[in-house]
Amino acid sequence: MSRPRKQADTYACSVNSIMATRAFARGVAEVRAGRPPDFDRNNWDWEYERGRQWATVAPKDMPLKIGRSLNLAAIQIFLESEIP
């Protein structure tokens, strides 16, 4: 009988800290450009996948940021969509 594998380490983080990452923005940009996921490059980056998920529910013309700040409407969509 084999031993169960250890789960990934988890830690608390804010929605803002997730959405402000380069990986999140890269996931958004790839979906909006119609590119398939690049899991080989981004395999362990949860923010990348979250960005891809957000881009599928957010309006395509909604900016992730306004200037240097996260778009408050974009944050609201993240919260309402229950992206893990």
N, C-alpha and C positions, 0 to 999 in steps of 0.2 A: 504494500500500500504506500503510495507516495504522500509526502507532506504537502499541505496546502501552501501555495506561494504567498509570500508577504505582499500585502497591498502597497500601493504607492504611498509615500509619505504625504501628508496633507498639512496645510497651514491656513489660518484665516487671512483673508485679504479683501480689500474693498473692490467694488465695481470699478471705481476710478483707476485704481492701480492696475487692474486687468486691462481696461480699455486704453490706457496710456502706453502700453508696451508696443515695441516695434513689431513683435510677432502678431499681435492682434491686428495692427494696421496692415501687415503683409497678408494675413488671411482675408481681410476685407478686400484689399486690392486684387487679389487673385480671383476671388469670386466675381467681382465686378468686371474683370477683364475676360471672364469666361474660361479661365484656366482650371484644369483639374487640380485636386490637392497634391501637394508635393510632400507626401508623408516620409519619404526617404530623408529629406532635408529637415523636416520639422516633426519628426516622430514623437519626441517627448515634450513638445511644447503645447501645453493645454491652451495657452492664450491664442496661439495660431488657430486652433480648431474653433475656439470660441468666436474669434473674428470671422471665420468662415460662416459659422452659424448665424451670427448677427447680420451679416451681409445678405443672407437669404430672407430675412424678415424685415429689414429696414428698407425704406424707399431708396432706389438706386441713386437718386440725386441728393440724398441727405448726407451732408458732410460729417465725418467722424469728429473733426475738430473745427472750431471757428477761431482763426488765428492760432494761438498756442494752447488754447483751452478746449477741453472736451465739450462737444455740443450737448447741452442739457437735454434736448429732445432725443439724441442718440442714447444717452444714459437711460432715459425713461423707457425706450424700446427694449434695451437690454434687460431691465428689471421686469417689464411686463411679459417678456417672452420666456422667462424662466430658464435662460441658458445656464447650464450647470457650471 
